[in-house]
Amino acid sequence: MATKSVIRNVNQHVGETVTIGAWINNKRSSGKIQFLQLRDGSGYIQGVVVKSEVSEQVWEDAKSLTQESSLYVTGVIREEPRSQSGYEMTVTGIEIIHLTENYPITPKEHGVDYLMDHRHLWLRTQKQRAIMVIRAEIIRAVQEYFDTNGFTLVDPPILTPTSAEGTTNLFHTKYFDEDAYLTQSGQLYMEAAAMALGKVYSFGPTFRAEKSKTRRHLIEFWMIEPEMAFTDHEESLQVQEQFISHVVQSVVKNCRQELETIGRDISKLEAIQAPFPRITYDEAIEFLHAQDFDIPWGEDFGAPHETAIAEKYDKPVFITHYPAGIKAFYMKPDPNRPEVVLCADMIAPEGYGEIIGGSQRIDDPQLLEERFKEHDLSMETYQWYMDLRKYGTVPHSGFGLGLERTVAWICGLDHVRETIPFPRTLYRMYP
């Protein structure tokens, strides 16, 4: 009786007969030989059906197979250096589960809207599978880094009574008789958790009701948000660059085949090693002026500005010390220059923009109260957040990593819509 296996593990069964549950990715014929391109979710392998070596029934079953038909295929695994996987199957038996008719996504070119309408099927293609595998490895490496560096995973709420950053770009709902919002960040809750557990991180979905259609924006996306007690701005930057280096090198090590499948230049990823370059907001403005950008001091950077800055470097670059007026109310001012704050955005190379935003948080209760007034925030609503400064306040810092932008950068994708299984964009909530 044949051993049941998956394609990923065929290297353990060379010379043995195995059975694999699979789908037909593609098929071609050369007279008395049929070549079945098989996939099972774990990988791809070619099954070779030789007419003179199988029964007439197996041969006819192989001929009847169509794209995305499902089957159990039995055969002998052998090494094949010319194949992508390094292995091939000599087919001896076929049990058809389902013959597919008129599969909508064929090897021909399809438009993006068509593919997005069929996202549930588009995920089956080799490139999209590779992206999802890389996404999963990024998530694994993120958790590995924090779990082995003294951080505790904490889950903040998704339904909140207020925004984290004082913006109105929130999805409103009713919490019985009260107003509630889908979270745009778990940061404030993570600060509370850090005061209990020291170093914490969250990983979960966030929502931004921004009517943006750029290639960098999604309505629903995932964030990793660490917070660290007794940690200043400089220490936080060191954590960020070590963290990103770990994640990128884990993908290079564990997903090389997937990176090759999507055509990524792996040498660019291999260069991502801490430390990362840093420039101040002032230096960035000066550089942009020299590049003929008309941007006044005090204005935030857009995609063209970030791209121009990133082009100077082959690693992510920190832009630090932004003006207080364009940053969130909770960011700590620089003691030596209060008009700027102790913060940094990490800009990915190759035009992928900001992937991390972070800062040292205000720990002075009086200053935080002043910020509430300046931003017209309700003291009653944020009283619990003030309590963190009233009862054992300490210097603390944190940051947020946008998962989908990070996947887009590491994979070298043109648009974030391919970085998440079922993207939610301005005009799309199907499927």
C-alpha positions as CSV (number, residue, x, y, z in Angstrom):
1,M,0.0,0.0,0.0
2,A,1.3,3.4,-1.0
3,T,2.4,5.9,1.7
4,K,0.3,9.1,1.8
5,S,2.5,12.2,1.6
6,V,2.5,15.9,0.6
7,I,4.6,17.4,-2.1
8,R,6.8,19.3,0.4
9,N,7.9,16.0,1.9
10,V,8.6,14.0,-1.2
11,N,12.4,14.3,-0.6
12,Q,11.8,11.8,2.3
13,H,10.3,9.2,-0.1
14,V,12.8,8.9,-3.1
15,G,12.4,5.5,-4.7
16,E,9.1,4.9,-2.8
17,T,5.5,4.7,-4.0
18,V,3.4,7.5,-2.5
19,T,-0.1,8.9,-2.8
20,I,-0.7,12.6,-2.9
21,G,-4.0,14.5,-2.9
22,A,-3.6,17.2,-5.5
23,W,-5.0,19.6,-8.1
24,I,-4.0,19.9,-11.7
25,N,-2.2,23.2,-12.1
26,N,-1.5,22.6,-15.8
27,K,-1.1,19.7,-18.2
28,R,0.7,19.0,-21.5
29,S,1.1,15.9,-23.7
30,S,3.9,14.6,-25.8
31,G,2.5,11.7,-27.8
32,K,2.7,8.7,-25.5
33,I,3.7,10.7,-22.4
34,Q,1.5,13.1,-20.4
35,F,3.0,15.6,-18.0
36,L,0.8,16.6,-15.1
37,Q,1.7,19.8,-13.2
38,L,0.4,19.0,-9.7
39,R,-0.1,21.2,-6.7
40,D,-1.3,20.4,-3.2
41,G,-0.8,23.6,-1.3
42,S,2.5,22.6,0.1
43,G,4.3,22.7,-3.2
44,Y,4.5,21.7,-6.8
45,I,5.7,18.5,-8.6
46,Q,5.4,17.1,-12.1
47,G,3.7,13.8,-12.5
48,V,4.8,11.8,-15.6
49,V,2.3,9.3,-17.1
50,V,3.9,6.9,-19.6
51,K,1.3,5.1,-21.7
52,S,3.3,1.9,-22.0
53,E,3.7,1.7,-18.2
54,V,0.1,2.3,-17.0
55,S,-3.3,0.7,-17.5
56,E,-5.6,2.0,-20.2
57,Q,-7.9,3.3,-17.5
58,V,-5.1,5.4,-15.9
59,W,-4.1,6.8,-19.3
60,E,-7.6,7.8,-20.1
61,D,-8.2,9.3,-16.7
62,A,-5.0,11.4,-17.2
63,K,-6.3,12.5,-20.6
64,S,-9.6,13.7,-19.0
65,L,-8.0,15.8,-16.3
66,T,-8.6,19.6,-16.7
67,Q,-7.2,22.6,-14.9
68,E,-8.0,22.6,-11.2
69,S,-9.5,19.1,-11.3
70,S,-8.8,17.3,-8.0
71,L,-7.4,13.8,-7.7
72,Y,-5.4,11.3,-5.7
73,V,-2.3,10.5,-7.7
74,T,0.0,7.5,-6.9
75,G,3.5,7.0,-8.2
76,V,7.2,6.6,-7.5
77,I,9.2,9.6,-6.4
78,R,12.6,10.1,-8.1
79,E,15.2,12.8,-8.2
80,E,15.0,15.2,-11.1
81,P,17.6,18.0,-11.0
82,R,15.9,19.8,-13.9
83,S,12.7,20.4,-12.1
84,Q,12.1,23.3,-9.8
85,S,11.5,21.1,-6.8
86,G,14.3,18.7,-7.6
87,Y,11.9,15.7,-7.7
88,E,9.4,14.2,-10.1
89,M,6.7,11.5,-9.8
90,T,6.4,8.5,-12.2
91,V,2.6,8.1,-12.1
92,T,1.2,4.5,-11.6
93,G,-2.4,5.3,-10.5
94,I,-5.0,8.1,-10.6
95,E,-8.2,8.4,-8.6
96,I,-10.3,11.3,-9.9
97,I,-12.1,13.2,-7.2
98,H,-13.7,16.0,-9.3
99,L,-13.3,17.1,-12.9
100,T,-13.5,20.9,-13.2
101,E,-15.2,22.6,-16.2
102,N,-14.5,26.1,-17.5
103,Y,-12.1,27.2,-14.7
104,P,-12.2,31.0,-14.8
105,I,-8.5,31.7,-14.3
106,T,-6.5,30.3,-17.2
107,P,-2.8,30.7,-18.0
108,K,-3.7,33.7,-20.2
109,E,-3.4,37.3,-19.0
110,H,-6.4,38.6,-16.9
111,G,-7.1,42.2,-15.8
112,V,-6.6,43.1,-12.1
113,D,-10.3,43.7,-11.5
114,Y,-11.2,40.3,-12.9
115,L,-8.6,38.7,-10.7
116,M,-9.8,40.6,-7.7
117,D,-13.4,39.5,-8.4
118,H,-12.0,35.9,-8.4
119,R,-9.6,36.4,-5.5
120,H,-10.8,33.1,-3.9
121,L,-9.4,31.3,-7.0
122,W,-6.5,33.7,-7.8
123,L,-4.9,32.6,-4.5
124,R,-4.3,29.2,-6.1
125,T,-1.8,30.5,-8.6
126,Q,1.9,29.9,-8.0
127,K,2.8,33.6,-7.4
128,Q,-0.1,34.2,-5.0
129,R,0.7,31.0,-3.1
130,A,4.3,32.1,-2.8
131,I,3.3,35.5,-1.4
132,M,1.0,33.9,1.2
133,V,3.9,31.6,2.3
134,I,6.2,34.5,2.7
135,R,3.5,36.4,4.6
136,A,3.2,33.4,7.0
137,E,7.0,33.3,7.4
138,I,7.1,37.0,8.2
139,I,4.4,36.5,10.9
140,R,6.3,33.6,12.3
141,A,9.6,35.5,12.4
142,V,7.9,38.5,14.0
143,Q,6.6,36.4,16.9
144,E,9.9,34.5,17.1
145,Y,11.8,37.8,17.6
146,F,9.5,39.1,20.3
147,D,8.9,35.8,22.1
148,T,12.7,35.2,22.4
149,N,13.5,38.8,23.5
150,G,11.4,39.0,26.6
151,F,8.2,40.4,25.2
152,T,4.7,39.1,26.2
153,L,1.9,38.9,23.6
154,V,-1.1,40.9,24.7
155,D,-4.4,41.3,22.7
156,P,-5.9,44.8,22.8
157,P,-9.6,45.3,22.0
158,I,-11.0,45.7,18.5
159,L,-14.0,47.7,19.6
160,T,-13.0,51.0,21.3
161,P,-14.8,54.1,22.7
162,T,-12.2,56.5,21.2
163,S,-9.5,56.8,18.6
164,A,-5.9,56.2,19.4
165,E,-4.6,59.3,17.5
166,G,-7.4,61.8,17.6
167,T,-8.4,61.3,14.0
168,T,-11.9,61.1,12.6
169,N,-11.1,58.4,10.0
170,L,-12.8,55.7,12.0
171,F,-15.5,53.1,11.4
172,H,-18.4,53.9,13.6
173,T,-20.7,51.3,15.1
174,K,-23.1,51.1,18.1
175,Y,-22.1,49.2,21.2
176,F,-25.6,48.6,22.5
177,D,-26.6,52.2,23.4
178,E,-23.0,53.7,23.2
179,D,-20.9,54.9,20.3
180,A,-18.0,52.6,19.4
181,Y,-15.3,52.4,16.8
182,L,-13.3,49.7,15.1
183,T,-9.7,50.1,16.3
184,Q,-7.1,52.0,14.3
185,S,-4.4,51.0,16.8
186,G,-4.0,49.1,19.9
187,Q,-1.2,51.3,21.1
188,L,-2.8,53.1,24.1
189,Y,-3.9,49.7,25.5
190,M,-0.4,48.3,24.9
191,E,1.0,51.1,27.0
192,A,-1.2,50.0,29.9
193,A,0.0,46.4,29.3
194,A,3.6,47.5,29.3
195,M,3.1,49.1,32.8
196,A,2.1,45.6,34.0
197,L,4.4,43.3,32.0
198,G,7.4,45.5,31.0
199,K,7.8,44.6,27.3
200,V,4.7,43.6,25.3
201,Y,3.5,43.3,21.7
202,S,0.2,42.9,20.0
203,F,-0.6,41.4,16.6
204,G,-4.1,42.0,15.2
205,P,-6.3,43.7,12.7
206,T,-6.8,47.4,12.5
207,F,-9.1,49.6,10.4
208,R,-8.7,53.0,8.8
209,A,-11.7,54.7,7.1
210,E,-9.5,56.7,4.9
211,K,-10.8,57.2,1.3
212,S,-7.4,56.5,-0.1
213,K,-6.7,54.6,-3.4
214,T,-2.9,54.5,-3.3
215,R,-0.9,51.3,-3.8
216,R,0.1,51.5,-0.2
217,H,-3.3,51.6,1.5
218,L,-5.8,49.1,2.7
219,I,-8.9,49.7,4.8
220,E,-8.3,46.6,6.9
221,F,-4.8,45.6,7.7
222,W,-2.7,43.9,10.4
223,M,-0.4,45.7,12.8
224,I,2.4,44.6,15.2
225,E,2.6,47.0,18.1
226,P,5.3,46.6,20.7
227,E,5.5,48.8,23.8
228,M,8.5,48.9,26.2
229,A,8.7,50.3,29.7
230,F,12.0,51.9,30.9
231,T,13.0,52.4,27.2
232,D,14.0,55.6,25.6
233,H,13.9,56.7,22.0
234,E,17.4,55.6,21.1
235,E,16.9,52.1,22.7
236,S,13.7,51.7,20.7
237,L,15.4,52.5,17.4
238,Q,17.9,49.7,18.1
239,V,15.1,47.3,18.8
240,Q,13.4,48.3,15.5
241,E,16.4,47.7,13.3
242,Q,17.3,44.4,15.0
243,F,13.7,43.3,14.6
244,I,13.5,44.1,10.9
245,S,16.9,42.5,10.2
246,H,15.7,39.3,11.9
247,V,12.4,39.2,9.9
248,V,14.0,39.8,6.5
249,Q,16.9,37.3,7.1
250,S,14.4,34.7,8.2
251,V,12.5,35.1,5.0
252,V,15.7,34.9,3.0
253,K,16.7,31.7,4.8
254,N,13.3,29.9,4.8
255,C,11.5,31.2,1.7
256,R,14.2,31.3,-1.0
257,Q,12.2,29.2,-3.4
258,E,9.1,31.4,-3.0
259,L,11.2,34.5,-3.4
260,E,12.6,33.1,-6.7
261,T,9.1,32.2,-7.8
262,I,7.9,35.8,-7.6
263,G,11.2,37.1,-9.2
264,R,12.5,38.9,-6.1
265,D,16.1,40.2,-6.2
266,I,17.3,38.3,-3.1
267,S,20.6,40.1,-3.0
268,K,18.7,43.3,-2.0
269,L,17.2,41.5,1.0
270,E,20.5,39.9,2.0
271,A,21.8,43.4,2.5
272,I,19.2,44.3,5.1
273,Q,21.3,44.1,8.3
274,A,21.4,46.4,11.3
275,P,22.4,49.1,11.9
276,F,20.3,51.3,9.6
277,P,21.1,54.9,8.5
278,R,19.3,57.8,10.2
279,I,18.5,61.3,9.2
280,T,16.6,64.0,11.0
281,Y,13.4,65.6,9.6
282,D,15.5,68.8,9.2
283,E,18.1,67.0,7.1
284,A,15.4,65.4,5.1
285,I,13.8,68.8,4.3
286,E,17.2,70.1,3.3
287,F,17.8,67.1,1.0
288,L,14.4,67.4,-0.6
289,H,14.9,71.1,-1.3
290,A,18.2,70.2,-3.0
291,Q,16.2,67.8,-5.1
292,D,13.8,70.6,-6.2
293,F,10.9,69.5,-4.0
294,D,8.8,72.5,-2.8
295,I,7.9,71.4,0.8
296,P,7.9,73.8,3.7
297,W,9.3,72.9,7.2
298,G,6.4,71.6,9.3
299,E,4.6,69.6,6.5
300,D,4.5,65.8,6.5
301,F,6.1,63.8,3.8
302,G,4.1,62.1,1.1
303,A,5.0,59.1,-1.0
304,P,7.2,61.0,-3.5
305,H,9.2,62.6,-0.7
306,E,9.8,59.2,1.1
307,T,10.7,57.6,-2.2
308,A,13.3,60.2,-3.0
309,I,14.9,59.9,0.4
310,A,14.9,56.1,0.3
311,E,16.6,56.0,-3.1
312,K,19.8,57.2,-1.3
313,Y,20.0,54.0,0.7
314,D,20.0,50.2,0.1
315,K,18.6,49.6,3.7
316,P,15.6,51.0,5.5
317,V,16.3,54.6,6.8
318,F,15.0,56.2,9.9
319,I,13.7,59.8,9.7
320,T,13.7,61.2,13.2
321,H,12.6,64.3,15.2
322,Y,9.5,65.3,13.2
323,P,7.7,68.6,14.1
324,A,5.3,68.1,17.1
325,G,2.5,69.7,15.1
326,I,2.3,66.8,12.6
327,K,2.6,63.9,15.0
328,A,0.3,62.3,17.5
329,F,-0.5,63.9,20.9
330,Y,1.2,61.3,23.0
331,M,4.8,61.7,21.5
332,K,7.4,63.1,23.9
333,P,9.0,66.4,22.9
334,D,12.8,66.6,22.6
335,P,13.9,68.2,25.9
336,N,16.6,70.1,23.9
337,R,14.1,71.3,21.3
338,P,10.4,71.1,22.3
339,E,9.1,71.9,18.8
340,V,10.1,68.4,17.6
341,V,9.3,65.1,19.1
342,L,11.4,62.0,19.9
343,C,10.0,59.9,17.1
344,A,11.0,58.1,13.9
345,D,9.5,56.7,10.8
346,M,11.3,53.8,9.2
347,I,11.2,54.1,5.4
348,A,11.7,51.0,3.4
349,P,14.0,51.0,0.3
350,E,12.9,50.7,-3.3
351,G,10.0,53.1,-2.9
352,Y,7.8,51.2,-0.4
353,G,7.4,54.0,2.0
354,E,6.9,54.0,5.8
355,I,6.7,50.5,7.3
356,I,7.3,51.5,11.0
357,G,6.2,54.6,13.0
358,G,7.3,54.9,16.6
359,S,8.2,57.3,19.4
360,Q,9.0,57.7,23.0
361,R,5.7,58.4,24.8
362,I,5.0,61.4,27.0
363,D,5.4,60.2,30.6
364,D,4.8,63.6,32.4
365,P,1.2,63.7,33.5
366,Q,1.1,67.6,33.4
367,L,2.4,67.7,29.8
368,L,0.0,65.0,28.7
369,E,-2.9,66.9,30.2
370,E,-1.8,70.0,28.2
371,R,-1.7,67.9,25.0
372,F,-5.3,66.7,25.7
373,K,-6.4,70.4,25.8
374,E,-4.5,71.3,22.7
375,H,-6.0,68.5,20.7
376,D,-9.5,69.0,22.2
377,L,-9.6,65.5,23.6
378,S,-12.0,64.5,26.4
379,M,-10.3,64.0,29.7
380,E,-13.2,61.9,30.8
381,T,-12.7,59.5,27.9
382,Y,-9.0,59.3,28.3
383,Q,-8.9,59.2,32.2
384,W,-7.6,55.6,32.2
385,Y,-4.8,56.7,29.9
386,M,-3.9,59.5,32.3
387,D,-3.8,57.0,35.2
388,L,-0.8,55.4,33.6
389,R,1.1,58.7,34.3
390,K,-0.4,59.2,37.7
391,Y,0.5,55.8,39.1
392,G,4.1,54.9,38.6
393,T,4.9,56.7,35.4
394,V,8.2,55.7,33.6
395,P,10.0,56.5,30.4
396,H,8.5,54.2,27.7
397,S,8.6,53.8,24.0
398,G,6.9,51.8,21.3
399,F,6.2,51.5,17.6
400,G,3.9,50.0,15.0
401,L,4.8,47.8,12.0
402,G,2.3,47.6,9.1
403,L,2.3,43.9,8.1
404,E,1.0,44.4,4.5
405,R,3.4,47.1,3.6
406,T,6.2,45.0,4.9
407,V,5.1,42.0,2.9
408,A,4.9,44.3,-0.2
409,W,8.4,45.4,0.3
410,I,10.0,42.0,1.0
411,C,8.1,40.5,-1.9
412,G,8.8,43.4,-4.2
413,L,5.1,43.9,-5.1
414,D,3.6,46.8,-6.9
415,H,0.4,47.0,-4.7
416,V,-0.5,45.9,-1.2
417,R,-3.7,44.3,-2.4
418,E,-1.7,41.1,-3.2
419,T,-0.2,41.0,0.4
420,I,-3.4,39.8,2.2
421,P,-5.7,36.9,1.3
422,F,-8.9,39.0,0.9
423,P,-8.0,42.7,0.6
424,R,-10.5,45.4,1.7
425,T,-9.9,48.5,-0.4
426,L,-11.9,51.7,-0.9
427,Y,-14.3,50.1,-3.5
428,R,-13.9,46.4,-2.7
429,M,-15.5,44.1,-0.1
430,Y,-16.0,41.1,-2.4
431,P,-15.3,38.3,-2.1
